[in-house]
Amino acid sequence: MKTILVANPKGGSGKSTLATNLAGYFAAAGQRVMLGDTDRQQSARDWLGLRSRLLPPIATWEVDRERPARPPAGTTHAVLDTPAGLHGKQLERVLKVVHRVIVPVQPSLFDILATRSFLEKLLEEKAIRKQHTFVAVVGMRVDARTRAAAELERFLAQYELPVLAYLRDTQRYVQVAAHGMTLFDLTPSRVAQDLEQWRPIIDWADGA
């Protein structure tokens, strides 16, 4: 099973948007995917509750009072959404079971400052060095042609982390989420611009 962690300590960074759509891609591609929420609020589970059974299925944790939560049998891909403030031992435990980490970052000063210490801690974790966990970044709600994107890329360059893509600020994500859907559940022609932005993320995820 391939496991991808979506993490950023700052709330509102776009973690759930990234995680749900990544899971939606795997489901549309015919994979047996699980979207796991490590947040007590269980927002991913609530989102899955809105999802139509007519859409490609996305599973969640199997919960049993006698045993720890676990992926359903046969799961090929797991996407893990995380709470704000993930750090310390909790972060270390999660890193030990994932193959790759993707960090969504918005190009505001506050987001950059909040993410700096997290990236430093992430790269210091023993799990990163021992298991060669691959870390990448996605710029959220940003136009790649703007000064904000250039500032974000300059900030990330010091960590030698790849910026996979810049996802534009569009209500499309809000609209599909309200129905338990993702971009990958829509007719490709309706979201051609957004799917083009997702291509590098998909290539990265498929290589996980």
C-alpha positions, -999 to 999 in steps of 0.1 A, spaced: 0 0 0 13 34 -10 7 61 16 8 99 10 7 123 39 -7 158 34 5 181 62 10 217 72 8 230 108 -12 261 98 -50 258 96 -66 268 63 -36 260 42 -56 238 18 -48 204 33 -83 189 29 -87 203 -6 -54 187 -17 -61 154 2 -97 149 -11 -88 157 -47 -57 134 -46 -79 106 -33 -104 115 -60 -78 111 -86 -68 76 -74 -104 66 -72 -111 78 -108 -80 58 -119 -95 26 -105 -73 23 -75 -87 11 -41 -80 43 -22 -86 52 14 -89 88 26 -78 88 63 -82 117 86 -59 120 116 -77 151 128 -102 147 157 -127 168 138 -128 140 111 -136 165 83 -126 140 57 -151 114 71 -178 141 70 -169 149 34 -171 112 25 -205 112 40 -216 136 13 -202 115 -15 -226 97 -39 -224 59 -42 -225 65 -80 -191 80 -79 -158 61 -78 -155 48 -42 -132 63 -16 -130 43 16 -120 55 51 -106 39 83 -121 6 95 -129 13 132 -133 -15 157 -135 -10 194 -112 -40 200 -85 -29 175 -68 3 162 -82 20 132 -68 4 100 -72 7 62 -98 -16 46 -84 -49 33 -71 -46 -3 -64 -9 -1 -37 1 -27 -34 38 -19 -39 58 13 -41 96 15 -38 110 50 -51 144 59 -37 159 91 -47 184 118 -32 218 122 -3 218 147 10 184 138 45 181 154 67 162 178 61 125 185 28 125 166 46 137 135 74 112 139 49 83 143 30 93 112 62 97 91 73 62 98 43 47 79 42 70 49 60 69 16 58 106 7 48 139 22 31 168 4 29 202 20 4 227 8 14 263 13 -3 296 6 19 325 -5 11 348 24 37 360 49 19 343 77 17 310 59 53 311 50 64 320 86 42 292 100 56 267 75 93 275 80 97 258 113 76 229 102 97 222 71 129 224 93 114 199 117 102 177 89 136 175 73 153 168 107 131 138 115 150 106 115 122 89 95 130 113 66 166 103 66 162 66 73 133 58 51 140 84 24 106 99 26 101 123 -2 88 157 6 73 181 -20 53 213 -19 21 226 -37 14 264 -38 -23 268 -30 -46 296 -43 -19 313 -62 -11 324 -98 23 310 -109 29 343 -128 26 365 -98 52 380 -75 37 360 -46 45 328 -64 81 340 -70 85 349 -33 72 315 -23 95 297 -46 125 317 -33 115 309 2 114 271 -6 146 271 -25 166 272 7 152 238 16 158 223 -18 122 211 -20 104 208 -53 73 229 -59 51 205 -78 24 230 -89 5 262 -82 -32 256 -79 -53 287 -88 -78 303 -65 -112 292 -78 -146 284 -63 -146 252 -83 -130 234 -53 -156 247 -29 -184 238 -52 -173 202 -57 -165 197 -20 -200 207 -10 -213 176 -29 -186 151 -18 -170 154 -52 -135 162 -66 -123 177 -99 -118 142 -111 -155 134 -109 -163 161 -134 -162 160 -172 -126 168 -181 -136 195 -205 -153 214 -176 -121 216 -155 -94 214 -182 -74 243 -168 -74 229 -133 -65 193 -144 -35 208 -163 -23 223 -131 -28 189 -114 -7 170 -139 27 174 -120 10 164 -88 -4 133 -104 29 124 -119 45 127 -84 18 107 -67 19 79 -93 56 76 -86 50 72 -48 
